[in-house]
Amino acid sequence: MAGVAPYGSWRSPIAPADVARGGRRLGGATIAADGAVWWAEGRPAEGGRSALMRRPAGGEAEEVTPAGANVRTRAHEYGGAAWKLLGSELVVYVDFADQRVYRLELGGQPVAITPEPDRPAGLRYADFDLTPDGKTLFCVREVHDDGPEAENQLVALPLDGSRAPEVVAAGRDFYSYPRVSPDGLWLAFTCWDHPNMPWDGTELWVTPARDPGAARPLAGGAREAVFAPAWDSQDRLRFVSDRDGWWNLYRTVADLGAPDAGEDLPGVEQLTAERADLGHPQWLFGGQTHVELADGTLVVVRTEAATERLAALERGGGALRDLGLPFTSFGFPAITARGGKVAFAAASPAREAEVVVLDVASGEVEAVRSSSAVAVDGALVSEPRAIEFPTADGDTSHAFYYPPANPEFTGLADERPPLIVVSHGGPTSHDAPALDREFLFWTSRGFGVVDVNYRGSSGFGRAYRDKLRGAWGVVDTEDCVAAARFLAETGEVDGARLAIRGGSAGGYATLCALVFHDEFAAGASYYGVADAEALARDTHKFESRYLDGLIGPYPERADLYRERSPIHFAERLSAPVILFQGLEDEIVPPNQAETMVAAMAANGIPHAYLAFAGEQHGFRKSETEIRCLEAELYFYGRILGFEPADELQPVAIDS
C-alpha cells in the first residue's frame, strides 16, 4: 500500500548518480558489410569522453578506439559527424584533444592523417565522405587563426595522409554535407551565409568531384532550408527541403550525367507532401533522416507535433507508411541502412535510448546496446501526455506533461504537486516524448514536469518555427508561462509552487520568465543567456549572427537587445534563482552568469551559483551532473517548502 507524503519529499530509488552514470549517450549507429554494428558512445563517468564501439555479428560489444581517445569534433563548437566507417575494419575519426583526423584499422593503433596545426586545435574537421576508389576523403574544415572569425572550407585529404588537405570550396560562411556520387563524378554539398542559420536558408550545390571548382546551385536559397542531401543507387540526388512549409523529400528526376557534358542540371521532383517534418535543424553535422534500402524503399524519420516516428516510402511512391515501432525520439535523427536493414539510436516513453537494428521487411527489431546497464523500474515511469494550450496573441502552444509517478507514495489529500517547467535549448529545436531519467528523478519525488515546445520549436512546420523570428525572449517565455498557468488552472499542479528550468536558450527563457513575469516561485538556469547584447558581441562563429533573426540586427537594434536582457532588470526579480555554469563555455561565456550573480547580490535577490572547471556548453562529466541535481533539489526544497528525502550537501543561498 502506498504511503502518504508531501509532494517533493517522496523517497525515490532514482538517485542523482543513476541519472548521471546510467546515461550513455548513443549515436551514429552504422552496419558494416560483415554485419557488425558500430556506434559512438558518450560516457559521463569518464569525463564525458566519446568512444567508438563495435558489436560483431553474434558477439559482444567492444570499444574500438584506444583508452583515453575522445571522438569529438569542435567544428561549429557543437560538432557532430566526428567519425566515418569506411569498411568493415577501417574507420576515421577526430580526436577532441588536438582535432586531427586519425585513421584506425581494427586491432591497430590510430594514425594521424592531417598535419598538426600551428595553434592548438586550430584546424577542426567534420562530416566525412569517401570517394568510391577508397583513396580520398571529402570533409568540412574549420580554420582558427588570427582572423576576426574562423574560416570554413571543404577539403579533400588522402586517406593515407600522404599530403596535406586540399581546399575544394571556400568563400562561403559555412559548409556541410560533402557527399560524393556513387559513380564518383559529382560532389554535392550545402552552404549558407550570415546572418542565416541552416534552418533559415541553405543552398545545395554540385561540382565535379575530380576537378572541383565549377560548382552550380541545384536547390535552396535565402528562405529555403535544405537538409541532408544523399545520392541514391541510380546516382540521383535526394534531399529534404522546406520550400512548401514543411521539410519534405525531393529528388533530381535523373542522374546528373558527365560533368563535362555542358548540359543543364536535371530538374527536381517532390517525393512527399507531408504536413510533418522529415528534417531537423542542423545544429550538428551529419544528421540523416532518410535512407534507401536495397529494394529502393526509402525509410525516413517523420516528425509530427514533435513526436518522431519511423516510416517507409515504397519505391513506386505513394503515402508514407508508419513502421509501427514504439520509438518516438531519434538521436539527432541519424539513421543508416545496409541491404534491407536500418540502424539508429532511439527512445520511447517506456524505454531509454538504445542502439537498434531493424529488418524492415520482417519487422524484426534487434536491440544492440542500451544507454543504461540497469533498466528503470516500469512502475516509476511517468507516461507523457501531449497538451495544447492557449498562449499570447490568441495563439496555441504545445508541450508534453509528465505527472508524478512513484508506486510507493501518494500526495496529501489537500495538496497538489509542484511543477517544473522545462524550456529546451536551441531555441530552434524540440523535445520529443521519451523516457528521460532526469525527468523521472523529479516525477518520482512528486513533481510534475512539463516539457514545453514553445513557438519557434521545430517539428511543427516552418510557420511555427518562424514565430520566434524577432521575438526571442518574448514568445518562448510567454509559452512557458502559459503552460504553467494552464496546468495550474486545470487543477493538476499547485499554482503557488511553480518552478522553471532550462539550459542555454532554455536558461535564457528561465531568466526572462523570472524577471519579466511573476508566475514562478523559483528557477534554475544552466549556462543560460543573461545579456543578449553580450552574446551578440562575444560568441562563436556559428551563432554569431543568430540573434539577427531572433531579435534584430546588432548594433542597429541595441535597444531591443537591452530590453530583452534579464541582466538589466535584476531589480524586478523576486523569485530565487540557482545558476550553473561551465568555466570553459565558449558559447555562453561565464561572464554572463557572473554578471547576473553580481546584479542579484547587489539587489538582495536570493540566489546560488555553482561553477565547474573543465565543463563547456552542456555538461558532460558525471560528477558535475550529480552535483547539479542534488543542488537543484536542495534549492527547491528550501524555496518551495518541502523536506527532500535525500541526504543532500547544502547549497549556499546568498541574500
Residue, then its C-alpha position, 0 to 999 in steps of 0.5 A: m500500500a502506498g504511503v502518504a507524503p508531501y509532494g517533493s519529499w517522496r523517497s525515490p530509488i532514482a538517485p542523482a548518480d543513476v541519472a548521471r552514470g546510467g546515461r550513455r549517450l548513443g549515436g551514429a549507429t552504422i552496419a558494416a558489410d560483415g554485419a557488425v554494428w558500430w556506434a559512438e558512445g558518450r560516457p559521463a563517468e569518464g569525463g564525458r569522453s566519446a568512444l567508438m564501439r563495435r558489436p560483431a555479428g553474434g558477439e559482444a560489444e567492444e570499444v574500438t578506439p584506444a583508452g583515453a581517445n575522445v571522438r569529438t569534433r569542435a567544428h561549429e563548437y557543437g560538432g557532430a559527424a566526428w567519425k566515418l566507417l569506411g569498411s568493415e575494419l577501417v574507420v576515421y575519426v577526430d580526436f577532441a584533444d588536438q582535432r586531427v583526423y586519425r585513421l584506425e584499422l581494427g586491432g591497430q593503433p590510430v594514425a594521424i592523417t592531417p598535419e598538426p596545426d600551428r595553434p592548438a586545435g586550430l584546424r577542426y574537421a567534420d562530416f566525412d565522405l569517401t570517394p568510391d576508389g577508397k583513396t580520398l576523403f571529402c570533409v568540412r574544415e574549420v580554420h582558427d587563426d588570427g582572423p576576426e572569425a574562423e574560416n570554413q572550407l571543404v577539403a579533400l585529404p588522402l586517406d593515407g595522409s600522404r599530403a596535406p588537405e586540399v581546399v575544394a570550396a571556400g568563400r562561403d560562411f559555412y559548409s556541410y554535407p560533402r557527399v560524393s556520387p556513387d559513380g564518383l563524378w559529382l560532389a554535392f554539398t550545402c552552404w549558407d551565409h550570415p546572418n542565416m542559420p541552416w534552418d533559415g536558408t541553405e543552398l545545395w550545390v554540385t561540382p565535379a568531384r575530380d576537378p572541383g571548382a565549377a560548382r552550380p546551385l541545384a536547390g535552396g536559397a535565402r528562405e529555403a532550408v535544405f537538409a541532408p542531401a544523399w545520392d541514391s543507387q541510380d546516382r540521383l540526388r535526394f534531399v529534404s527541403d522546406r520550400d512548401g512549409w514543411w521539410n519534405l523529400y525531393r529528388t533530381v528526376a535523373d542522374l546528373g550525367a558527365p560533368d563535362a557534358g555542358e548540359d543543364l542540371p536535371g530538374v527536381e521532383q517532390l517525393t512527399a507532401e507531408r504536413a510533418d517534418l522529415g528534417h531537423p535543424q542542423w545544429l550538428f553535422g551529419g544528421q540523416t533522416h532518410v535512407e534507401l534500402a536495397d529494394g529502393t524503399l526509402v525509410v525516413v524519420r517523420t516528425e509530427a507535433a514533435t513526436e518522431r516516428l519511423a516510416a517507409l516510402e515504397r519505391g513506386g511512391g505513394a503515402l508514407r507508411d508508419l513502421g509501427l515501432p514504439f520509438t518516438s525520439f531519434g538521436f539527432p535523427a541519424i539513421t543508416a541502412r545496409g541491404g534491407k536493414v536500418a540502424f539508429a539510436a532511439a527512445s520511447p516513453a517506456r524505454e531509454a535510448e538504445v542502439v537498434v537494428l531493424d529488418v524492415a521487411s520482417g519487422e524484426v527489431e534487434a536491440v544492440r546496446s542500451s544507454s543504461a546497464v540497469a533498466v528503470d523500474g516500469a512502475l516509476v515511469s511517468e507516461p507523457r501526455a501531449i497538451e495544447f494550450p492557449t498562449a499570447d496573441g490568441d495563439t496555441s502552444h504545445a508541450f508534453y506533461y509528465p505527472p508524478a509517478n512513484p508506486e510507493f507514495t501518494g500526495l496529501a489529500d489537500e495538496r497538489p504537486p509542484l511543477i517544473v517547467v522545462s524550456h529546451g535549448g536551441p531555441t530552434s529545436h524540440d523535445a520529443p516524448a521519451l523516457d528521460r531519467e532526469f525527468l523521472f528523478w523529479t516525477s518520482r519525488g512528486f513533481g510534475v514536469v512539463d516539457v514545453n515546445y514553445r513557438g519557434s520549436s521545430g517539428f511543427g512546420r516552418a510557420y511555427r518555427d518562424k514565430l520566434r523570428g524577432a521575438w526571442g525572449v518574448v514568445d518562448t517565455e510567454d509559452c512557458v508561462a502559459a503552460a504553467r498557468f494552464l496546468a495550474e488552472t486545470g487543477e493538476v499542479d499547485g499554482a503557488r509552487l511553480a518552478i522553471r528550468g532550462g539550459s542555454a536558450g532554455g536558461y535564457a527563457t528561465l531568466c526572462a520568465l523570472v524577471f519579466h513575469d511573476e508566475f514562478a516561485a523559483g528557477a534554475s538556469y544552466y549556462g543560460v543567456a543573461d545579456a543578449e547584447a553580450l552574446a551578440r558581441d562575444t560568441h562563436k562563429f556559428e551563432s554569431r549572427y543568430l540573434d539577427g533573426l531572433i531579435g534584430p540586427y546588432p548594433e542597429r537594434a541595441d535597444l531591443y537587445r537591452e530590453r530583452s536582457p534579464i541582466h538589466f532588470a535584476e531589480r524586478l526579480s523576486a523569485p530565487v534563482i540557482l545558476f550553473q555554469g561551465l568555466e570553459d563555455e565558449i558559447v555562453p561565456p561565464n561572464q554572463a552568469e557572473t554578471m547576473v550573480a553580481a546584479m542579484a547580490a547587489n539587489g538582495i535577490p536570493h540566489a546560488y551559483l555553482a561553477f565547474a572547471g573543465e565543463q563547456h556548453g552542456f555538461r558532460k562529466s558525471e560528477t558535475e551532473i550529480r552535483c547539479l541535481e542534488a543542488e537543484l533539489y536542495f534549492y527547491g526544497r528550501i524555496l518551495g517548502f518541502e523536506p527532500a528525502d535525500e541526504l543532500q550537501p547544502v547549497a549556499i543561498d546568498s541574500 
